[in-house]
Amino acid sequence: MCIVNPWYFYLSNLSDNFQTLSICVFAIAIAAMISFIVVWVCAAMNDGSFEHGNNEAANTKFFKRMAKISTVATIISAILMTVLPSEDTINKMVISSFVTKENITETKTGAKELVDYIVEKAAELKNAESNNKQE
């Protein structure tokens, strides 16, 4: 029987992958937003003549839409980067869920008994060596 469910390890790794993916989406969305704004400004400086012909309203609508999509992607990825815990954090959370006062008390008692046992065996070995030297 497992003490820690193996799914925790899978989910912690998956969370780390999602965090990396959201960082990539954030970077791409920022670059896209900046490029759309630059192209929009350049098109506006050329009397609105760009891919959609001379229709300035259509150009403005297209670039505003692209800027909004990039902004939404940036905001969502920034939220995911902030909210998703890293693999290390999830592992710490799992470990801390097993640390209770009862577990600490049992560990302390078990450690004390183990130290007493080791001291007892060391004393027996010392006595056995003393007896061997006397013979």
C-alpha positions in Angstrom: 0.0 0.0 0.0 1.3 3.4 -1.0 1.8 6.1 1.6 1.7 8.8 -1.0 -0.7 8.4 -3.9 1.4 8.2 -7.2 -1.1 10.5 -8.9 0.3 13.4 -6.8 3.6 13.1 -8.6 1.9 13.0 -12.0 -0.3 16.0 -11.2 2.7 17.9 -9.8 4.6 17.3 -13.0 1.6 18.2 -15.0 1.2 21.5 -13.1 4.8 22.3 -13.8 4.2 21.7 -17.5 1.1 23.9 -17.5 3.1 26.6 -15.8 5.8 26.4 -18.5 3.2 26.5 -21.2 1.5 29.6 -19.7 4.9 31.3 -19.7 5.4 30.5 -23.4 1.8 31.7 -24.2 2.5 34.9 -22.2 5.6 35.7 -24.1 4.0 35.0 -27.5 0.9 37.0 -26.6 3.0 40.0 -25.5 5.0 39.8 -28.8 1.8 39.5 -30.8 0.2 42.4 -29.0 3.2 44.6 -29.6 3.4 43.7 -33.2 -0.3 44.3 -33.8 0.0 47.7 -32.2 3.1 48.6 -34.2 1.4 47.5 -37.5 -1.8 49.3 -36.5 0.2 52.5 -35.9 2.1 52.1 -39.2 -1.2 51.5 -41.1 -2.7 54.6 -39.5 0.3 56.6 -40.5 -0.2 55.5 -44.2 -3.7 56.9 -44.3 -5.2 53.6 -43.3 -4.1 51.8 -46.4 -3.2 48.3 -45.4 -4.3 44.8 -46.1 -8.0 45.6 -46.1 -7.7 48.3 -48.8 -8.3 51.9 -48.0 -11.1 51.2 -45.5 -9.7 52.7 -42.3 -12.6 51.5 -40.2 -12.1 47.9 -41.2 -8.3 48.2 -40.5 -9.0 49.7 -37.1 -11.6 47.1 -36.3 -9.2 44.2 -37.3 -6.2 45.5 -35.3 -8.4 46.3 -32.2 -9.7 42.8 -32.4 -6.2 41.3 -32.6 -5.0 43.5 -29.8 -7.9 42.4 -27.6 -7.2 38.7 -28.3 -3.6 39.2 -27.4 -4.5 41.1 -24.3 -6.9 38.4 -23.1 -4.3 35.7 -23.8 -1.7 37.7 -21.9 -4.0 38.2 -18.9 -5.1 34.5 -18.8 -1.5 33.2 -19.1 -0.4 35.7 -16.4 -3.1 34.4 -14.0 -2.1 30.8 -14.7 1.5 31.6 -14.1 0.6 33.1 -10.8 -2.0 30.6 -9.6 -0.4 27.2 -10.7 2.0 25.8 -8.1 5.3 24.4 -9.2 6.2 20.8 -8.9 8.3 21.6 -5.8 5.5 23.4 -4.1 3.0 20.5 -4.7 5.6 18.0 -3.3 6.0 20.2 -0.2 2.3 20.4 0.2 1.9 16.6 0.0 4.8 16.1 2.5 3.3 18.6 4.9 0.0 16.9 4.8 1.6 13.9 6.5 3.3 15.9 9.2 1.0 15.9 12.2 1.5 16.2 15.9 0.8 12.5 16.3 3.4 11.5 13.6 6.0 13.8 15.3 5.3 12.3 18.7 5.4 8.7 17.3 8.7 9.5 15.5 10.2 11.1 18.6 9.2 8.0 20.7 10.5 5.6 18.1 13.8 7.6 17.7 14.3 7.6 21.5 13.7 3.8 21.7 16.1 3.3 18.8 18.8 5.4 20.5 18.3 3.4 23.7 18.6 0.2 21.8 21.8 1.3 20.0 23.3 2.4 23.3 22.3 -0.9 24.9 23.9 -2.9 22.0 27.1 -0.8 22.1 27.4 -1.5 25.9 27.0 -5.2 25.2 29.7 -5.1 22.6 32.0 -3.2 24.9 31.4 -5.7 27.7 32.0 -8.6 25.2 35.3 -7.1 24.1 36.3 -6.6 27.7 35.6 -10.2 28.4 37.5 -11.3 25.3 40.6 -9.3 26.4 40.5 -10.7 29.9 40.6 -14.3 28.6 
